[in-house]
């Protein structure tokens, strides 16, 4: 296994600050390990302000803008001491995002939701319904 990547050392070597694009990419070992990574929470992550309301059961849906689905129905994705279990996944249109859906997803409104959801290269909108399961073992 190679030496650890040291940002300060590399920045000194190049005489400038490093950008995120210069850091090494994570290594994916194979399909089994990739599937395990997804189960550990990489498929469904939430901003800090949403985590506690989800755990309390106040939020049970999320709007995601992805290139392709990153979760599957029945999949469990780690959150806190438990996990969210995906109950349904469906593709919707951007125009289907209403102020009520934004509030049900834990946001103040549609603009607030889109600021968080629209951050990558995704162009397809998905509505993910889920339930929080405390103390789920993987």
Beta strands, then each sheet from edge to edge (+ up, - down):
strand 1: 61-66
strand 2: 76-79
strand 3: 82-92
strand 4: 124-133
sheet 1: 1+ 4- 3+ 2-
end
